[in-house]
Amino acid sequence: MKPLFIPLKSEYYEAFKNGTKREELRRYGPRWNTATCIVGRRVVLSKGYGKKDRVDGVVSGFKKQHAVEFGPADRDAIFDCFGTLNVLIACISIDIDEGR
């Protein structure tokens, strides 16, 4: 299976790279779901869509969760992104390869 490509804002890319972030939240749907985010699937995290800043990893966990079930900081970020909390969120746990 082809690696899952995950473009990120610079701040989130850097957080994954330095180990302070381990989970990516995306709107659950055709691109981000239980069939595409299979545990064990390889991922490529990218700073934006460029080819320069990339890190490899693997999906280590996945769950589907309603936005209202998150803590306040995540709920605020979800609301800012989607304008509502009436959405399902794909929670993708990612382990970065050693040697980054």
Order of alpha helices (4+ residues) and beta strands (2+ residues): beta-alpha-beta-beta-beta-alpha-beta
